[in-house]
């Protein structure tokens, strides 16, 4: 009797996305593209997008009753089974429960979605611990409401994944105790890393950090420059762990090159705290390579989309205190449909075709060794 093959790939869930515009300057097209890309990165199949421009804020559900009825009707009549509704807005536990009660399906907000993507991408022990802590910080204030969803929040699937696929424990005392344990373990690892960091800082080799918006191509650039094959994917937050390699710059010159976690607008504060250690690398560097996906050239309120991404990254770097020299690396030149205007501090490259790589290496050398 032949053996039966079992498909171990995670089953893709069907999702409805609700794009919420609440601030002046919110761009529906950009917000839609970004939340859909986040959903794709969480292995969700987006069946339909709904839109809500908030004027009169509903404290109980964020979105209005008319929109709720419209979405509910779609879920009831849809040929595809809807597993989850993603709301592109930070929800309180009661808002999440109220919406879940209306829709009769799991509801997740933008913050929970991003944390779920991080949970799926964590590889190192430290990253897994940090993600688990971020999950607990997210779950704790929503605990009673999540327990009150009659099991619809589930114990698996998007929003409930975790390092090692361990089930989230919906118990306040257990969660609080677990958080203390996680903080202690992370503190020990941080202490060890600080020691390693001190040793690296003693090194005479200059330090370069790759920074930029998520999915700009930082890891692909690192792979190309150091001739390695570190995992990279066309998804948000495909790589979360800090990677450091030695970079040969010709004529006996070397530098230390570090890839950092990608940025995104409205990054959940739980993850800013949890991953601040990985971002510290950008503060220590002698030079920052700000990698930008310049193929994102749609106009958004008078700015190109990639310029909006650059602004988000620069603001986060300034908050971190990473104010040192920067070279803007305009990546994905192979995807451009028209000529790109290049400023003095910018280099146009393509990690796919190797275009501009020699110029980038020369510019790095000029910046580190100006004489």
ChimeraX attribute file (.defattr): number of C-alpha atoms within 10 A of each C-alpha:
attribute: neighborCount
match mode: 1-to-1
recipient: residues
	/A:1	3
	/A:2	4
	/A:3	5
	/A:4	6
	/A:5	6
	/A:6	6
	/A:7	7
	/A:8	6
	/A:9	6
	/A:10	8
	/A:11	10
	/A:12	14
	/A:13	17
	/A:14	18
	/A:15	23
	/A:16	24
	/A:17	23
	/A:18	22
	/A:19	24
	/A:20	20
	/A:21	18
	/A:22	15
	/A:23	10
	/A:24	6
	/A:25	9
	/A:26	14
	/A:27	12
	/A:28	16
	/A:29	11
	/A:30	15
	/A:31	16
	/A:32	19
	/A:33	12
	/A:34	17
	/A:35	22
	/A:36	23
	/A:37	17
	/A:38	20
	/A:39	25
	/A:40	16
	/A:41	23
	/A:42	26
	/A:43	19
	/A:44	21
	/A:45	17
	/A:46	20
	/A:47	14
	/A:48	14
	/A:49	16
	/A:50	14
	/A:51	16
	/A:52	16
	/A:53	15
	/A:54	14
	/A:55	11
	/A:56	10
	/A:57	12
	/A:58	12
	/A:59	12
	/A:60	15
	/A:61	19
	/A:62	23
	/A:63	23
	/A:64	17
	/A:65	12
	/A:66	9
	/A:67	14
	/A:68	16
	/A:69	13
	/A:70	11
	/A:71	21
	/A:72	17
	/A:73	12
	/A:74	15
	/A:75	19
	/A:76	13
	/A:77	10
	/A:78	11
	/A:79	8
	/A:80	11
	/A:81	14
	/A:82	21
	/A:83	20
	/A:84	25
	/A:85	25
	/A:86	22
	/A:87	26
	/A:88	23
	/A:89	18
	/A:90	16
	/A:91	22
	/A:92	18
	/A:93	19
	/A:94	19
	/A:95	20
	/A:96	24
	/A:97	28
	/A:98	18
	/A:99	23
	/A:100	22
	/A:101	16
	/A:102	14
	/A:103	21
	/A:104	20
	/A:105	21
	/A:106	25
	/A:107	27
	/A:108	24
	/A:109	19
	/A:110	21
	/A:111	21
	/A:112	23
	/A:113	22
	/A:114	22
	/A:115	26
	/A:116	24
	/A:117	26
	/A:118	29
	/A:119	28
	/A:120	22
	/A:121	22
	/A:122	23
	/A:123	15
	/A:124	13
	/A:125	13
	/A:126	20
	/A:127	22
	/A:128	22
	/A:129	23
	/A:130	26
	/A:131	27
	/A:132	25
	/A:133	24
	/A:134	25
	/A:135	24
	/A:136	23
	/A:137	17
	/A:138	20
	/A:139	22
	/A:140	18
	/A:141	14
	/A:142	19
	/A:143	18
	/A:144	16
	/A:145	18
	/A:146	22
	/A:147	16
	/A:148	14
	/A:149	19
	/A:150	13
	/A:151	11
	/A:152	18
	/A:153	23
	/A:154	17
	/A:155	15
	/A:156	13
	/A:157	21
	/A:158	27
	/A:159	25
	/A:160	20
	/A:161	21
	/A:162	25
	/A:163	21
	/A:164	11
	/A:165	12
	/A:166	12
	/A:167	13
	/A:168	18
	/A:169	14
	/A:170	17
	/A:171	13
	/A:172	15
	/A:173	11
	/A:174	10
	/A:175	19
	/A:176	14
	/A:177	10
	/A:178	16
	/A:179	20
	/A:180	12
	/A:181	14
	/A:182	19
	/A:183	15
	/A:184	12
	/A:185	15
	/A:186	20
	/A:187	13
	/A:188	13
	/A:189	15
	/A:190	15
	/A:191	12
	/A:192	11
	/A:193	13
	/A:194	13
	/A:195	12
	/A:196	12
	/A:197	16
	/A:198	10
	/A:199	10
	/A:200	15
	/A:201	14
	/A:202	9
	/A:203	12
	/A:204	10
	/A:205	15
	/A:206	18
	/A:207	24
	/A:208	25
	/A:209	26
	/A:210	27
	/A:211	30
	/A:212	30
	/A:213	26
	/A:214	24
	/A:215	22
	/A:216	28
	/A:217	27
	/A:218	30
	/A:219	28
	/A:220	21
	/A:221	23
	/A:222	23
	/A:223	18
	/A:224	16
	/A:225	19
	/A:226	14
	/A:227	11
	/A:228	12
	/A:229	11
	/A:230	12
	/A:231	10
	/A:232	16
	/A:233	13
	/A:234	12
	/A:235	18
	/A:236	24
	/A:237	25
	/A:238	21
	/A:239	24
	/A:240	22
	/A:241	20
	/A:242	15
	/A:243	17
	/A:244	16
	/A:245	15
	/A:246	15
	/A:247	20
	/A:248	15
	/A:249	16
	/A:250	10
	/A:251	6
	/A:252	6
	/A:253	12
	/A:254	16
	/A:255	20
	/A:256	19
	/A:257	24
	/A:258	25
	/A:259	28
	/A:260	25
	/A:261	23
	/A:262	23
	/A:263	24
	/A:264	19
	/A:265	15
	/A:266	11
	/A:267	14
	/A:268	18
	/A:269	13
	/A:270	18
	/A:271	20
	/A:272	15
	/A:273	12
	/A:274	20
	/A:275	20
	/A:276	12
	/A:277	15
	/A:278	18
	/A:279	22
	/A:280	15
	/A:281	22
	/A:282	26
	/A:283	17
	/A:284	18
	/A:285	21
	/A:286	19
	/A:287	23
	/A:288	27
	/A:289	25
	/A:290	22
	/A:291	29
	/A:292	27
	/A:293	26
	/A:294	25
	/A:295	20
	/A:296	17
	/A:297	16
	/A:298	15
	/A:299	13
	/A:300	17
	/A:301	11
	/A:302	8
	/A:303	11
	/A:304	16
	/A:305	19
	/A:306	21
	/A:307	18
	/A:308	19
	/A:309	21
	/A:310	21
	/A:311	14
	/A:312	17
	/A:313	23
	/A:314	19
	/A:315	12
	/A:316	19
	/A:317	19
	/A:318	12
	/A:319	10
	/A:320	14
	/A:321	13
	/A:322	22
	/A:323	14
	/A:324	14
	/A:325	13
	/A:326	20
	/A:327	19
	/A:328	21
	/A:329	29
	/A:330	24
	/A:331	26
	/A:332	23
	/A:333	22
	/A:334	15
	/A:335	13
	/A:336	13
	/A:337	9
	/A:338	9
	/A:339	7
	/A:340	13
	/A:341	7
	/A:342	11
	/A:343	9
	/A:344	7
	/A:345	11
	/A:346	18
	/A:347	18
	/A:348	21
	/A:349	25
	/A:350	20
	/A:351	21
	/A:352	15
	/A:353	11
	/A:354	15
	/A:355	16
	/A:356	18
	/A:357	19
	/A:358	12
	/A:359	13
	/A:360	19
	/A:361	15
	/A:362	13
	/A:363	17
	/A:364	20
	/A:365	17
	/A:366	11
	/A:367	15
	/A:368	15
	/A:369	10
	/A:370	8
	/A:371	6
